[in-house]
C-alpha cells in the first residue's frame, strides 16, 4: 500500500519533467519549484506515517473504549450465529454455541441510532445481545426484595451468563434502566401490579432496580395477606401488588381440590375496589388459566368448564374461553370506574419453558443461552393466549378513547416475544436446597436478577413517552 501510494505521487510530478538533466537544472534554477518539491515531500511523509501504523489500530476504533483482551469476555455486544431453526422449544441441547460477531454494523449500530427514535420505534421487536459490561444490575446482597424462590444466586445456578444478555430493539436504542428518572416520573403517584406470582416477580424486580437510589418502607394492611404495599417517602410514591391470578371473582371448590369457580362477569373485588386512587396499573394473568375451572355468570349460572369431568353437564371449553372473558370483564370494569383516570398497562403472557416432560413429570429448563429471534416463535396455546388478550386490549383501548376522551389510557407491555426465547432465565432446580429432592423444577418464574428486568426497562421507556 505504501508503494502504490508513493507511485501515485511520483506520477503526478514526473510527467512534467521527464529528463533528469533538465530536472536538475530546473530544480536549481527555479526556487519556486524547490519550495513545491519540499512541500510535496513533507506531505508524503505525513501521509505515509499513519499508514505504517494502521494495522495497530482496532476497527472500528473508539478512543474511549478499552481494547479487548483475549483472556476475557468482549466488552461490546456479541450476537450468536446459529444454523439451526427449530419451530418450537422441543430439543434438550443445553450447551451454548461459540460467540461470533455477525458484522460490524450489527454491533456498532446499537450506539449509532438516535435515542429520539424511541418515540416511534417498536420496543418489543428485537433480539438479545451479549452485554456483560452492565450485568448484573443488582445482586441478592444489594437487594433484599428478591423472593426466596427466585434467588437463583443463593441456590447455585451454575453461572451468571443469563444476566449478561440485553434486549436490543431492531430500530432504536433501549437505554439502561435509570432509577432516578423512574422515581422522578412517578413522584407523588402510585402504581399497582394486579395478577399472580409473576406480577409479583416483576414488582420485586422493579424494587431491586430502584434500590440503587432508594428503598421503600412496607406499609401493607395486615388484614390483607395477599396485598402488599411499599412507600418511597423521598418521592411520595406508593407501589402495590394485588394478588388476583384470575382477575375475576374466584372461589376454590370444596376440599381444596385444585379446581376453581370463576365468575367471569365480575371483576375481583380484591383489586377493583382499591384502584381508584392509583395512577398506574400493570395488569397480567396467564398460567393459572391452565388449571381446571368451572365458569359462572350472573353469580349462579354455570356456563361451562375447563378440564372438568365428562359427567358434568355443561360445555367443555378450551383454554382461551375463560381467558378472554376474564380480560373482557377486567377492562370493562376499569373503563367503567368514574374515579380512575390513570394508565393501564397490559403485560402480556409469558410462557413456561418445560422440556423433557411436564412440570410434575420431571420437566426442566436446562438451557444456558437464549434462542435467536429467527430460531423459534410463539406457537400453540401460548400464541392463542397472547392473541386473545391483545384482542381484548385493543377493544378496551378504543372504548376508553370513546368514553373518556382519552382521560383513561391503555398501553401494551408486550413481553411475550422477548421472553419466549429466554428459556435460560428460569430458576429450574435452583430455588431450593439440594437436600430437597421432592421439589419440581421451576420453569415459570424468573431469576432475579435476570431477563425479567427488561420488563421494567420497557415500562420506564413507555412512561417517558407519556410524560
Secondary structure as UniProt FT lines:
FT   HELIX           2..14
FT   TURN            15..16
FT   HELIX           20..29
FT   HELIX           31..53
FT   HELIX           54..56
FT   TURN            63..64
FT   TURN            70..71
FT   HELIX           104..112
FT   HELIX           115..119
FT   TURN            123..124
FT   STRAND          126..130
FT   HELIX           132..134
FT   TURN            140..142
FT   TURN            144..145
FT   HELIX           148..150
FT   TURN            152..156
FT   HELIX           161..163
FT   STRAND          165..169
FT   HELIX           179..185
FT   TURN            186..188
FT   STRAND          190..195
FT   HELIX           197..210
FT   TURN            211..213
FT   STRAND          217..218
FT   TURN            222..223
FT   TURN            225..226
FT   STRAND          227..232
FT   TURN            233..236
FT   STRAND          237..243
FT   TURN            245..246
FT   STRAND          248..252
FT   HELIX           254..256
FT   STRAND          260..267
FT   HELIX           269..272
FT   TURN            273..274
FT   HELIX           275..277
FT   STRAND          280..283
FT   HELIX           287..290
FT   STRAND          293..297
FT   TURN            298..300
FT   STRAND          301..306
FT   TURN            310..311
FT   HELIX           319..336
FT   TURN            338..339
FT   STRAND          343..347
FT   TURN            359..362
FT   TURN            373..375
FT   HELIX           380..404
FT   TURN            405..406
FT   STRAND          409..413
FT   HELIX           416..420
FT   HELIX           423..425
FT   TURN            429..431
FT   TURN            434..435
FT   TURN            437..438
FT   TURN            451..452
FT   HELIX           453..466
//
